[in-house]
């Protein structure tokens, strides 16, 4: 298996020797206002507070007052951004999935096979294993597992299936494969976390790739 080299900066795209890099210039998509930065910063500290508390206590035992106290912001500020705790949770999970996407998807300077992207999924989870362990094993009125499976399916369908299927589109086929991919990924990650992230991320990524490659073959839809 190809050797994997990690970036030292948290949240950056993981680089691998199996990827081909292309020289491109850096560009700025746009400018962010100071108000936008304040909003982003407030939501970031709320998200970090929520995730810390989920790791410590579990989601069901957390109150909004706990979140605002940990984030060191007023309760009124919380309600300027979110109506309830569940809204913060879903927004935070979507941000986490966005971070997963950034870690997994190739940058503008590289071209990576899907097998390497599968490995990167497990490398991302390993970096934040305490959080994922707390999230995936959470049980209660808000089924975090179902929320995350939905996000896994959305990401898989948007960034993996749709570009491949444009010449012969089948939304039902895409949805079924995405559901299968999300369920398989959720199950493998949950099993892996319960076993102390052993075997390696590289091994688990290879297993997931093989399962997907065989499972998606010759779908008659």
C-alpha positions as CSV (number, residue, x, y, z in Angstrom):
1,X,0.0,0.0,0.0
2,X,1.2,3.5,-0.7
3,X,2.8,5.4,2.1
4,X,0.7,8.2,3.6
5,X,2.3,11.5,4.8
6,X,0.3,13.7,7.2
7,X,0.1,17.5,7.1
8,X,1.1,19.1,10.3
9,X,-1.7,21.7,10.1
10,X,-5.0,20.5,11.6
11,X,-7.9,20.6,9.2
12,X,-5.7,20.9,6.1
13,X,-6.0,18.5,3.2
14,X,-4.0,15.3,3.9
15,X,-1.4,14.7,1.2
16,X,-0.4,11.3,-0.1
17,X,2.4,10.1,-2.3
18,X,-0.3,8.4,-4.5
19,X,-1.6,11.8,-5.5
20,X,-0.5,13.8,-8.5
21,X,0.1,17.5,-7.8
22,X,-0.4,20.2,-10.4
23,X,1.1,23.7,-10.1
24,X,-1.6,26.3,-9.8
25,X,-1.8,29.8,-8.4
26,X,-3.6,30.8,-5.2
27,X,-6.7,33.0,-5.5
28,X,-9.0,34.6,-3.1
29,X,-12.7,33.8,-3.5
30,X,-13.8,37.1,-1.9
31,X,-13.4,39.3,1.2
32,X,-15.0,38.6,4.5
33,X,-16.4,41.6,6.5
34,X,-15.6,42.2,10.1
35,X,-19.3,41.4,10.9
36,X,-19.0,38.1,9.1
37,X,-15.9,37.3,11.1
38,X,-17.6,38.1,14.4
39,X,-20.6,35.8,13.4
40,X,-18.2,33.1,12.4
41,X,-16.2,33.4,15.5
42,X,-19.3,33.2,17.8
43,X,-20.6,30.2,16.0
44,X,-17.2,28.6,16.2
45,X,-16.9,29.0,19.9
46,X,-20.5,27.7,20.4
47,X,-19.6,24.7,18.2
48,X,-16.4,23.9,20.1
49,X,-18.2,24.3,23.4
50,X,-20.9,21.8,22.3
51,X,-18.4,19.3,21.0
52,X,-16.4,19.5,24.2
53,X,-19.5,18.9,26.3
54,X,-20.7,16.0,24.2
55,X,-17.3,14.3,24.7
56,X,-17.5,14.9,28.5
57,X,-21.2,14.3,29.2
58,X,-23.1,13.2,26.1
59,X,-25.6,15.3,24.1
60,X,-28.7,14.5,26.1
61,X,-27.2,15.8,29.4
62,X,-26.3,19.2,28.0
63,X,-28.4,22.4,28.5
64,X,-28.1,25.6,26.6
65,X,-26.8,27.2,29.8
66,X,-24.0,24.7,29.8
67,X,-23.0,25.7,26.3
68,X,-23.1,29.4,26.8
69,X,-21.1,29.1,30.1
70,X,-18.4,27.0,28.3
71,X,-18.3,29.4,25.4
72,X,-18.3,32.4,27.7
73,X,-21.1,34.2,25.9
74,X,-24.5,35.4,27.0
75,X,-27.7,33.3,26.6
76,X,-29.2,36.1,24.5
77,X,-26.2,35.9,22.1
78,X,-26.9,32.2,21.7
79,X,-30.5,32.9,20.5
80,X,-29.3,35.4,18.0
81,X,-27.7,32.5,16.1
82,X,-29.8,29.4,17.1
83,X,-33.3,28.8,18.3
84,X,-32.5,25.7,20.2
85,X,-29.8,23.2,21.1
86,X,-30.7,20.8,18.3
87,X,-30.3,23.5,15.7
88,X,-26.7,24.2,16.9
89,X,-26.1,20.4,16.9
90,X,-27.2,20.0,13.3
91,X,-25.2,23.1,12.2
92,X,-22.2,21.8,14.0
93,X,-22.4,18.4,12.4
94,X,-22.7,19.9,9.0
95,X,-19.6,22.0,9.7
96,X,-17.8,18.8,10.8
97,X,-18.8,17.1,7.6
98,X,-17.5,20.1,5.7
99,X,-14.1,19.6,7.5
100,X,-14.3,15.9,6.5
101,X,-14.8,17.0,2.9
102,X,-11.8,19.4,3.0
103,X,-9.6,16.6,4.4
104,X,-10.8,14.0,1.9
105,X,-11.3,15.8,-1.4
106,X,-8.2,16.7,-3.5
107,X,-7.1,20.3,-3.5
108,X,-6.7,22.2,-6.8
109,X,-3.1,21.1,-7.0
110,X,-3.7,17.3,-6.9
111,X,-5.5,14.4,-8.5
112,X,-6.3,11.5,-6.2
113,X,-7.9,8.1,-6.8
114,X,-11.0,7.2,-4.9
115,X,-9.1,4.6,-2.9
116,X,-7.0,7.3,-1.4
117,X,-10.0,9.4,-0.5
118,X,-11.4,6.4,1.4
119,X,-8.2,6.2,3.4
120,X,-8.4,9.9,4.1
121,X,-11.9,9.5,5.6
122,X,-10.5,7.2,8.3
123,X,-7.5,9.5,8.8
124,X,-9.8,12.4,9.5
125,X,-11.9,10.3,12.0
126,X,-8.7,9.2,13.7
127,X,-7.6,12.8,14.3
128,X,-10.9,13.5,16.1
129,X,-11.6,10.0,17.4
130,X,-12.9,11.2,20.8
131,X,-15.5,13.4,19.2
132,X,-16.6,10.8,16.7
133,X,-16.8,8.1,19.3
134,X,-19.0,10.3,21.5
135,X,-21.2,11.3,18.5
136,X,-21.7,7.9,16.9
137,X,-22.4,6.1,20.2
138,X,-24.9,8.8,21.4
139,X,-28.4,7.6,22.0
140,X,-31.4,9.7,22.8
141,X,-34.3,11.8,21.5
142,X,-32.0,13.3,18.7
143,X,-30.6,10.3,16.8
144,X,-27.2,11.8,15.9
145,X,-26.3,8.6,14.0
146,X,-29.2,9.1,11.6
147,X,-28.2,12.8,11.1
148,X,-24.6,11.8,10.3
149,X,-25.7,9.0,8.0
150,X,-27.8,11.5,6.1
151,X,-24.8,13.9,5.8
152,X,-22.5,11.0,4.7
153,X,-25.0,10.1,2.0
154,X,-25.3,13.7,0.8
155,X,-21.5,14.1,0.6
156,X,-21.1,10.8,-1.2
157,X,-23.8,11.5,-3.7
158,X,-22.7,15.1,-4.4
159,X,-19.0,14.7,-4.6
160,X,-18.5,11.1,-5.8
161,X,-21.6,9.7,-7.6
162,X,-23.0,12.7,-9.5
163,X,-20.0,13.6,-11.6
164,X,-19.6,9.9,-12.6
165,X,-23.3,9.5,-13.5
166,X,-23.9,12.7,-15.6
167,X,-23.8,10.8,-18.9
168,X,-26.3,8.2,-17.8
169,X,-28.1,9.8,-14.8
170,X,-30.4,7.8,-12.5
171,X,-31.4,9.6,-9.4
172,X,-32.8,6.4,-7.8
173,X,-29.6,4.5,-8.5
174,X,-27.5,7.4,-7.0
175,X,-29.7,7.6,-3.9
176,X,-29.5,3.9,-3.3
177,X,-25.8,3.7,-3.7
178,X,-25.3,6.7,-1.5
179,X,-27.5,5.2,1.2
180,X,-25.5,2.0,1.0
181,X,-22.2,3.9,1.1
182,X,-23.3,6.0,4.1
183,X,-24.6,2.9,6.0
184,X,-21.5,1.0,5.3
185,X,-19.2,3.9,6.3
186,X,-21.1,4.5,9.5
187,X,-21.0,0.9,10.5
188,X,-17.2,0.6,9.8
189,X,-16.3,3.8,11.6
190,X,-18.5,2.8,14.6
191,X,-16.8,-0.7,14.7
192,X,-13.4,0.8,14.3
193,X,-13.9,3.3,17.2
194,X,-15.1,0.6,19.5
195,X,-11.9,-1.3,18.7
196,X,-9.6,1.5,19.6
197,X,-9.0,2.6,15.9
198,X,-7.3,-0.7,15.1
199,X,-6.5,-1.8,12.5
200,X,-4.9,1.3,10.8
201,X,-6.7,4.0,9.0
202,X,-5.0,2.9,5.8
203,X,-6.3,-0.7,6.3
204,X,-9.9,0.5,7.0
205,X,-9.9,2.8,4.0
206,X,-8.8,-0.1,1.8
207,X,-11.6,-2.3,3.2
208,X,-14.2,0.4,2.6
209,X,-13.0,1.0,-0.9
210,X,-13.2,-2.7,-1.7
211,X,-16.7,-3.0,-0.2
212,X,-17.9,0.0,-2.3
213,X,-16.2,-1.1,-5.5
214,X,-17.8,-4.5,-5.3
215,X,-21.1,-3.4,-3.9
216,X,-21.7,-0.8,-6.6
217,X,-20.9,-3.0,-9.5
218,X,-23.6,-3.7,-12.1
219,X,-26.5,-2.0,-10.3
220,X,-29.5,-2.8,-12.6
221,X,-31.3,0.5,-12.1
